[in-house]
Each structure stands twice: as structure tokens, then as C-alpha cells.
Amino acid sequence: MQNSRFQGVYEIPKRKGKVIFTENLTPGKIVYGESLVSESNIEYREWIPSRSKLSAAIHNGIREIGIKKGDVVLYLGAASGTTVSHVSDIVKKEGFIFALDFAPRVMRDLVFVCEERKNIAPLMADANRPETFMQYVSEVDVIYQDVAQKNQLEIFLKNVDMFLKKGGHGLLAIKARSIDVTKKPRDIFREVKNELEASKKVEIIDAKELEPFTRDHVFFVVKKR
């Protein structure tokens, strides 16, 4: 096991690529069937790229993820908590995550994850209406968004405006087919990039497509101006 270029993320090099891990905040417990590896009395959880868009972005060479120990994170589209749990590992007990989703079924699963991980608070709300949950969320160091709605970018920028600190990082997973099934995904990716730049609210740090782990997705990392 060795340190990766990202704080709180570890890797084991393989002949083809690598396997990445986070240090398990809740030793002995898994979230989604991932493997556990122990070394020098430290337990690590495998971070599977086909199950997590952030892991896929790391595997595909993203330059920065903007998440570190002690950060406060607003996670939009938390689903059942797969990626959220690894972010929980990275920010550790010193950090905190507001994990938001609007689907009751996945929220039930997320609550079980939060019962084990005290640095996550589940929040059932609509990411498209940040004014409805602003009383529950503080200013944050990082916004992570993975929602499959047509106005994904609009939702992201609303929440950046309302919650993200100046200089804070935004991580945005764009699902092309949720925006327009009639266009080629790369045309949509280009349009989103242009709109992000035109907004003048953020600076794009990097962007990576997520093939072969996830089809028709691109992952942006930005910093708030």
C-alpha cells in the first residue's frame, strides 16, 4: 500500500493500472461489497471505479479532487452512499458531509450508512431548490454533485452560489443522456464546459471522461472564483 497523489487516497500498483483505497473509518464494516485490506494495523477499503464516478475520475488521471481531511462537503445526489462513504473516509472524523437525495428508497439505505459513520448527515431534499434546505447546511469547502436531471449544470451553479466558499472546490459528474439523448455526449460535454466558463463563477481545474467505467459521463473539477 502506498500514498497516491491525493490526500487520504491510497493505491497498490498493478501491471495494468492500479487499485485504489481509502482508510476505513469504520474498521470491519463494508458499505457496498467492497474488499477490505489490512496492512500495518490499518484497514483499507477498495474504491471500485465501476461503482463510483469519483474513483473512475481518479483512475482516468484527474489532476485534483479538492477533498482533504477536515473538509465540510455538500454531496448532491448521495444515492445509497457508495461514494459518500469513501469521501467520509477521506475527510475523517474532523470533517463532515451533508448528504442529500430526494428519493426515499435510496435515502433509507443512506441512513444505515450514516448510522455507522457519524461524520455524515442524511438530508432528503431537492438539490434544484437549495433555498428549501439552506437552514440545514453550512458554508462548505467542497460541493460534489451527481444528479441525473436535465438541468444538472443549473443545479450545480445554484448550490455553488449559495454554499461553496470562495476558493472551494466543486466536483461535477455530468450525465449526457440525462441532458439530451439526441446529441452526441461529447457535444454536450463541450457545451457544459463552455457554460461553466461563461458563468465566470468557477475556474475549471480539470475534466475527464469516465469510460470505460461509466458510459456517457464527464467529470469536472472546478474552483470557485
TILUM-467261 format. One record per atom (N, C-alpha, C, CB): residue in three letters; x negated, y negated, z. Coordinates in steps of 0.1 Angstrom, whole numbers, plus 2048, in hexadecimal, padded with zeros to 3 digits. Last residue first. Glycine has a CB too. Layout:
% TILUM-467261
ALAXYZ
...
//
This chain:
% TILUM-467261
ARG8906C97B1
ARG8896BC7B0
ARG88C6B37BB
ARG88C6B57A2
LYS88D6EB7BA
LYS8966DF7BA
LYS88D6D27B9
LYS89F6DE7C6
LYS8817037A3
LYS87E6FB7AF
LYS8876EE7AE
LYS86F6F87B1
VAL889724798
VAL888716796
VAL88570F7A4
VAL896710791
VAL889741785
VAL88573B791
VAL88372C78F
VAL878742796
PHE8A0756774
PHE899749775
PHE895747783
PHE8A373E770
PHE8A4772761
PHE8A376E76F
PHE89A76176F
PHE89C779777
VAL8BD78174C
VAL8B077974D
VAL8B077475B
VAL8AF76D743
HIS8CC79D73D
HIS8CA794748
HIS8BD78D747
HIS8CB79C755
ASP8D17B472C
ASP8D77A7729
ASP8D779D735
ASP8E67A9726
ARG8CC7CF743
ARG8CE7C9736
ARG8D47BC736
ARG8D77D372E
THR8B27D7759
THR8BF7D2758
THR8C17CB74A
THR8C27C7763
PHE8997E3752
PHE8A07E675F
PHE8AF7E275F
PHE8997E076B
PRO8887DC73E
PRO8927E773B
PRO89B7EA748
PRO88B7F3737
GLU8987BC73F
GLU8977C9738
GLU8897CF73D
GLU8977C8728
LEU8997A2749
LEU8997AE752
LEU8997BB74C
LEU8A47AC75C
GLU886785741
GLU89078E73E
GLU88E79B746
GLU89179272F
LYS87C76A756
LYS879778750
LYS88677F74D
LYS87078075A
ALA86E74B75C
ALA87A752759
ALA875760752
ALA88374A74F
ASP863731773
ASP86073C76A
ASP86E743767
ASP857747771
ILE86971777B
ILE85C71C77E
ILE859728775
ILE85C72178D
ILE87A6FA772
ILE87970976F
ILE86B70D772
ILE87E70C761
GLU8876E4789
GLU87C6E7780
GLU87B6F677E
GLU86E6E1786
VAL8A76D478B
VAL89E6DE78F
VAL8926DE784
VAL8A46EC790
LYS8B66BF782
LYS8B76C2790
LYS8AC6CC795
LYS8C56C8793
LYS8B86BB767
LYS8AE6B376E
LYS8AF6B577E
LYS8B06A476B
SER8C96C7755
SER8CF6C3761
SER8C66BA769
SER8D26CF76A
ALA8B86D0740
ALA8C06C373E
ALA8C66BE74B
ALA8CB6C6734
GLU8AE6E874B
GLU8A56DD749
GLU8AD6CF747
GLU89D6DF73C
LEU8C66F674B
LEU8BF6F4757
LEU8B66E8756
LEU8B770175B
GLU8CC6F672F
GLU8D56EF738
GLU8CE6ED746
GLU8E26F873A
ASN8B7705725
ASN8B86F7721
ASN8C16F072A
ASN8BE6F7713
LYS8BC71E732
LYS8B0717734
LYS8B1708731
LYS8A471E72C
VAL8D5724726
VAL8D4721734
VAL8C871A738
VAL8D572F73C
GLU8CD72770B
GLU8D771C70E
GLU8D671971D
GLU8E572170A
ARG8BC73D70D
ARG8B7731709
ARG8C072570C
ARG8B57316F9
PHE8CF750715
PHE8C474D71E
PHE8BE74071A
PHE8B975871D
ILE8DF7516FE
ILE8E574C70B
ILE8D9748714
ILE8EE756711
ASP8CD75C6EC
ASP8D274F6E9
ASP8D87496F6
ASP8DD7506DE
ARG8C97756F8
ARG8BE76B6F8
ARG8C275D6F4
ARG8B37706EF
PRO8E37826F4
PRO8DE77E701
PRO8D3773701
PRO8D978A709
LYS8F77756DA
LYS8EB77D6DE
LYS8E67786EB
LYS8E077C6D3
LYS91B7716E0
LYS90D76C6DD
LYS9027766E1
LYS90B75F6E4
THR93277D6E9
THR93077B6DB
THR9227766D7
THR93B7726D5
VAL93477C704
VAL9317896FE
VAL92E7886EF
VAL93C793701
ASP92976571B
ASP92E76670D
ASP92A773706
ASP92A75A704
ILE92576A736
ILE92675D731
ILE92D75D724
ILE919756730
SER92178573B
SER92C77E742
SER92E77073E
SER92877E751
ARG90C78B72B
ARG919790727
ARG92478A72F
ARG91979F728
ALA8F578073A
ALA8FA77A72D
ALA90877E72A
ALA8F177E722
LYS8F0778759
LYS8F5783752
LYS8FC77E745
LYS90078B75A
ILE8D576B76B
ILE8DF768761
ILE8E3775759
ILE8DA75D757
ALA8CB76478A
ALA8CC770781
ALA8D876C777
ALA8CE77D788
LEU8B674E799
LEU8C374F792
LEU8C275A788
LEU8C674278A
LEU8AA73D7B4
LEU8A974A7AD
LEU8B674D7A6
LEU8A37557B6
GLY89B7207BF
GLY8A77267BA
GLY8A47327B2
GLY8B071C7B3
HIS8897117DA
HIS88A7197CE
HIS89871F7CC
HIS8807257D0
GLY8846EE7E4
GLY8886FC7E6
GLY8897047D9
GLY8956FD7EE
GLY8816D47DF
GLY8756DC7DE
GLY8786EB7E1
GLY86B6D87E8
LYS89B6CC7F4
LYS8926C77E9
LYS8856CF7EA
LYS88F6B87EB
LYS8B06E87FC
LYS8A76DD800
LYS89F6D97F4
LYS89D6E280B
LEU8D16EF7F2
LEU8C26F27F0
LEU8BA6E67F4
LEU8BF6F77E2
PHE8ED6E87F3
PHE8E66EF7FE
PHE8D76F07FD
PHE8EB6FD7FF
MET8F86D97DE
MET8FE6D87EB
MET8F56DE7F6
MET90A6E07EB
ASP8E96DE7C7
ASP8EC6D07CB
ASP8EF6D07DA
ASP8F76CB7C3
VAL8EA6FA7C6
VAL8DD6F47C7
VAL8DF6E57CD
VAL8D66F37BA
ASN9056FD7C1
ASN9007017CE
ASN8F26FC7D1
ASN9007107CF
LYS9076F37A7
LYS9106ED7B2
LYS9096F17C0
LYS91E6F37B1
LEU8F6704799
LEU8F26F679B
LEU8FB6EF7A6
LEU8F46EE78E
PHE90571C79A
PHE8F771B7A0
PHE8F470D7A3
PHE8ED721796
ILE91C71678C
ILE91D71A79A
ILE90F7187A1
ILE92172979B
GLU911711773
GLU91870677A
GLU91970A789
GLU926705774
LEU90772B76D
LEU8FE71F76E
LEU904714776
LEU8F971A761
GLN91F73A76B
GLN91473D774
GLN90B732777
GLN90C74976F
ASN93973B760
ASN93272E763
ASN92773076D
ASN93C724768
LYS94175675F
LYS93D74F753
LYS935742755
LYS94A74B74B
GLN93176B777
GLN93C763773
GLN93775A767
GLN94075977E
ALA92277D788
ALA92678177B
ALA932779776
ALA929790779
VAL90677279B
VAL91577379A
VAL91877578B
VAL91C7677A0
ASP8EE76D7AD
ASP8F07787A4
ASP8FF77A7A3
ASP8E97867A8
GLN8D77577BB
GLN8E47597B5
GLN8E47647AB
GLN8E974C7AF
TYR8C87487D7
TYR8C77547CD
TYR8D57567C8
TYR8C27617D5
ILE8B772D7E3
ILE8C47327DE
ILE8C273D7D4
ILE8CD7277D8
VAL8A37247FF
VAL8A572C7F3
VAL8B372F7F0
VAL89D73A7F4
ASP8A6715815
ASP89971480E
ASP89A71B800
ASP88E71B816
VAL8C470181C
VAL8BC70E81B
VAL8AF70B813
VAL8C5718814
GLU8DB6F4834
GLU8D16F1829
GLU8C86FD828
GLU8C96E482B
SER8F470C83E
SER8EA701840
SER8E36FE833
SER8E070484C
VAL91671583D
VAL908717837
VAL90070A83A
VAL90971A828
TYR92F70F845
TYR92971B84B
TYR91B71D846
TYR931727846
GLN9396FA838
GLN9386F9846
GLN93170584D
GLN9466F784C
MET93A70281D
MET92F6F9821
MET92E6F8830
MET9316EC81B
PHE94E711812
PHE94671781C
PHE93A70F821
PHE940724816
THR95B700800
THR963709809
THR95B710814
THR96B712801
GLU9496F57F0
GLU94F6EC7FA
GLU9576F4804
GLU9586E27F3
PRO9427087DD
PRO93A7067E9
PRO93F6FE7F3
PRO92C7017E4
ARG95071A7C9
ARG9577107D1
ARG94E70D7DE
ARG9657137D5
ASN94472F7BE
ASN9487247B5
ASN94E7187BC
ASN9517297AA
ALA9427427D1
ALA93673A7CE
ALA93972E7C5
ALA92B7437C7
ASP95A7487E8
ASP9587477D9
ASP94C73D7D7
ASP9657417D2
ALA95475F803
ALA9587527FD
ALA9557537EE
ALA951747805
MET94A76E81F
MET953771814
MET95976480F
MET95F77B818
LEU92B77482B
LEU935769829
LEU93D76C81D
LEU92D75B828
PRO915782843
PRO91E784837
PRO928778837
PRO925791838
ALA8F577A84C
ALA90277784F
ALA90B779843
ALA904768855
ILE8D7789856
ILE8E078784B
ILE8EE784851
ILE8E1793842
ASN8C779086B
ASN8C3784864
ASN8CB781858
ASN8B4784860
LYS8CD7A9875
LYS8D379D87C
LYS8CF790875
LYS8CE79D88A
ARG8D77C5867
ARG8CD7BA865
ARG8D27AD86A
ARG8C97BA855
GLU8EC7D586E
GLU8DE7DA871
GLU8D47CF870
GLU8DB7E5867
GLU9017C6865
GLU9017CB873
GLU8F37D0877
GLU90C7D6874
CYS8FB7C284A
CYS8F97B7854
CYS8F97BB862
CYS9037AC851
VAL9047DA840
VAL8F67D683F
VAL8F27CC849
VAL8F27D2831
PHE91F7D8845
PHE9187E384B
PHE9097E084B
PHE91B7F0844
VAL9257C2834
VAL9277C0843
VAL91F7CC84A
VAL9357C1847
LEU9237CE81B
LEU9197C481F
LEU9197C282E
LEU91C7B6818
ASP93A7DD819
ASP92D7E481A
ASP9227DA81F
ASP9297E980C
ARG94D7C8819
ARG94D7D3824
ARG9407DA825
ARG9587DD821
MET9467BB802
MET9447B480F
MET9447BE81A
MET94E7A9811
VAL9507CC7EE
VAL9417CB7F1
VAL93E7C47FE
VAL93A7C47E5
ARG96B7C77F3
ARG9667D57F3
ARG9577D47F6
ARG9697DC7E6
PRO9707AB7F1
PRO9727B27FD
PRO96B7C07FE
PRO9807B3801
ALA95D7947E0
ALA9637A17DE
ALA9647A97EC
ALA95C7A97D4
PHE94D77E7E3
PHE95B77C7E4
PHE9637897E3
PHE9607727DA
ASP92F7787F6
ASP93677E7EB
ASP94577C7ED
ASP93278E7EA
LEU91076D805
LEU91E76A801
LEU9237737F5
LEU91F75C7FD
ALA8FD76B81F
ALA8FF774814
ALA90E773810
ALA8FB783819
PHE8E475882C
PHE8F275782A
PHE8F675F81E
PHE8F7748829
ILE8C976383E
ILE8CF763831
ILE8DE762833
ILE8CC77182A
PHE8AA75984E
PHE8B875B84E
PHE8BE75B840
PHE8BF751858
GLY88B760860
GLY89375A856
GLY8A275D857
GLY88E75E848
GLU87F76F874
GLU87E760875
GLU88675986A
GLU86F75C873
LYS88178886D
LYS88A784877
LYS88A775879
LYS88678A885
LYS87D786848
LYS87A78C856
LYS884785860
LYS86C78A85A
VAL87C78182E
VAL87D775837
VAL87B779845
VAL88A76F835
ILE87979C824
ILE86F792822
ILE87078682B
ILE87078D813
ASP8907AA82D
ASP8837AF831
ASP8787A482F
ASP87F7BB828
SER8A379A820
SER8A379B82E
SER8967A0834
SER8AE7A4833
VAL89D7A2806
VAL89B79480A
VAL89B793819
VAL8A678B804
HIS8A77BC809
HIS8997BA806
HIS8957AC809
HIS8957BE7F8
SER8C27B780C
SER8BB7BE817
SER8AC7BD815
SER8BE7CD817
VAL8CA7AB7F4
VAL8CA7A3801
VAL8C27AA80B
VAL8D97A2806
THR8CA7C17E3
THR8BF7B77E2
THR8BE7AE7EF
THR8C07AE7D6
THR8E17CE7EF
THR8D57D57EB
THR8C97CB7EB
THR8D67DB7DD
GLY8FB7C57F7
GLY8EF7C27FF
GLY8E27C97FB
GLY8F27C680D
SER9127C77E8
SER9117D07F4
SER9047CE7FB
SER9137DE7EF
ALA9137A47E0
ALA9187B27DD
ALA9167BA7EA
ALA9107B87D1
ALA90A78A7DF
ALA9037937E7
ALA9067A27E5
ALA9047907F6
GLY90E7717D2
GLY91077D7CB
GLY9097897D2
GLY90B77C7BD
LEU8F575D7DF
LEU90275C7D8
LEU9047697CF
LEU90474F7D0
TYR8E57567FB
TYR8E57607F0
TYR8F47617EB
TYR8E176E7F6
LEU8D073F808
LEU8DE741804
LEU8DE74A7F9
LEU8E5733801
VAL8B7742822
VAL8BC745814
VAL8CB745813
VAL8B6753810
VAL89C736832
VAL8AA737833
VAL8AF738824
VAL8B172B83A
ASP87C74683A
ASP88573E831
ASP894740835
ASP883742823
GLY86B757848
GLY87174B84F
GLY87B743847
GLY866743854
LYS85776182D
LYS85B76383B
LYS860756841
LYS84F768844
LYS86475780D
LYS85A75B817
LYS85F75C825
LYS84F750816
ILE86A7537EB
ILE86F7577F8
ILE86475B801
ILE87A7637F6
GLY86174D7D1
GLY8657427DA
GLY86B7467E7
GLY86F73A7D3
ILE85775B7BC
ILE86575F7C1
ILE86A7557CB
ILE86676D7C6
GLU84475979E
GLU8477547AC
GLU8557597AF
GLU8467447AC
ARG841765786
ARG83575F78C
ARG83775B79B
ARG831752785
ILE84B78677B
ILE84F77877F
ILE843772788
ILE85C778787
GLY8467A0770
GLY83C796771
GLY840788774
GLY835796764
ASN8587B4772
ASN8567AE764
ASN84C7A2765
ASN8637AA75E
HIS8597B978D
HIS8537C3784
HIS8507BD777
HIS85C7CF783
ILE8687A2794
ILE85A7A4799
ILE8537AE790
ILE85B7A97A8
ALA8807A8787
ALA87979C783
ALA86A79D788
ALA87F78F789
ALA8887BF795
ALA8857C0787
ALA87D7B4782
ALA8937C077F
SER88C7B37AE
SER8827BD7AD
SER87E7BF79E
SER8867CB7B2
LEU8A27A37A7
LEU89679D7AC
LEU88A7A77AB
LEU8987987BA
LYS8B57B77A1
LYS8B07AE796
LYS8A37A779A
LYS8BB7A4792
SER8B67D87AA
SER8B57CA7AF
SER8AE7C27A4
SER8AC7CA7BC
ARG8B67F179F
ARG8C17EE7A9
ARG8C17DF7AD
ARG8C07F77B5
SER8A07F4791
SER8AD7F678A
SER8B97F3793
SER8AD805785
PRO88B7F07A3
PRO88F7E679A
PRO89C7E8792
PRO8837E4790
ILE88C7F67C6
ILE88E7FC7B9
ILE8937F27AE
ILE8998077BA
TRP8767F67DD
TRP87E7EC7D7
TRP8817F07C9
TRP8787DD7D9
GLU87180A7FA
GLU86F8097EB
GLU87A7FF7E6
GLU8708167E4
ARG8677FE818
ARG873803810
ARG870800802
ARG8807FB814
TYR850808832
TYR854800826
TYR85F80781F
TYR8477FF81D
GLU844807853
GLU84D80D849
GLU85180383E
GLU859813851
ILE82580B862
ILE82E80185D
ILE837809852
ILE8277F5856
ASN81081B86B
ASN81B819874
ASN82480E86F
ASN815815882
SER80181F853
SER7FC81785E
SER807812868
SER7F480B859
GLU81E824841
GLU810823840
GLU80B81A84B
GLU80B81E832
SER83B834832
SER83482E83F
SER82582F83D
SER83883784B
VAL85682E81E
VAL84883281E
VAL84282B82B
VAL84082D811
LEU876837811
LEU86E83181C
LEU86083681C
LEU87583382A
SER88B8317F5
SER8818397FC
SER87A830807
SER87683E7F2
GLU8AE8287F5
GLU8A08267F1
GLU89782F7FA
GLU89D8177F4
GLY8C98287FA
GLY8C38357F5
GLY8B48337F1
GLY8CA83A7EA
TYR8CF80F803
TYR8D68147F7
TYR8CF8207F1
TYR8D58097EC
VAL8C480C81D
VAL8D0805819
VAL8D780B80D
VAL8CC7F6816
ILE8B681D83A
ILE8B681982C
ILE8C4813829
ILE8B4826823
LYS8A281E857
LYS8AF81D851
LYS8AE818843
LYS8B8813859
GLY88981F862
GLY89182B863
GLY89E82A85C
GLY89382F871
PRO8897FD86D
PRO88280986A
PRO88B81686C
PRO87680B873
THR8937E2860
THR89A7EC869
THR8947FA867
THR8A97EC866
LEU8827D584F
LEU8867CE85B
LEU88D7D7865
LEU88F7C2858
ASN8687E383D
ASN8767E6842
ASN8787DF84F
ASN8787F5844
GLU8587D1825
GLU8567D7832
GLU8647D8839
GLU84D7CF83C
THR85E7DB803
THR85E7D080E
THR85D7D881B
THR86B7C880D
PHE84D7E47E4
PHE8537E77F1
PHE8557DA7F9
PHE84B7F17F9
ILE8487F27C3
ILE8487E77CD
ILE8507EB7D9
ILE84C7DA7C7
VAL8328047AF
VAL83E8057B7
VAL83D7FA7C1
VAL8408137BE
LYS8277FD78D
LYS8257FD79B
LYS8338007A2
LYS8207F07A0
GLY81980776D
GLY8207FD776
GLY81D7FF785
GLY82F7FF774
LYS80D82576A
LYS81581C762
LYS81D81376B
LYS81E824758
ARG7FE82D780
ARG7F882D773
ARG800824769
ARG7F783B76E
LYS80581579B
LYS807822794
LYS800821786
LYS816826793
PRO8018057BA
PRO7FE8067AC
PRO8008147A7
PRO7F08007A8
ILE8187FB7D0
ILE80F8077CE
ILE80D8077BF
ILE8158147D4
GLU81E7DD7E3
GLU81E7E57D7
GLU8157F17D8
GLU81B7DD7CA
TYR8347C57F3
TYR8287CE7F3
TYR8297D77E6
TYR8277D6800
VAL83D7A57FF
VAL8407B07F5
VAL8337B87F3
VAL8447A97E7
GLY837791810
GLY84179A814
GLY8447A580A
GLY84D793817
GLN82E77B7F6
GLN82F77D804
GLN83A786808
GLN83076F80C
PHE8217887D8
PHE82C7817DF
PHE82C7857ED
PHE83A7857D8
ARG80E7977CD
ARG80C7897CC
ARG8177817D3
ARG80C7847BD
SER80C7B27E5
SER80F7AD7D8
SER80C79E7D8
SER81E7AF7D3
ASN7F77C67F9
ASN7FF7BA7F7
ASN8017B77E9
ASN7F87AE7FF
GLN7FA7EA7F8
GLN7F37DE7F7
GLN7FC7D27F5
GLN7E87DE7EC
MET7F880C800
MET800800800
MET7F77F4800
MET80A80080C
//
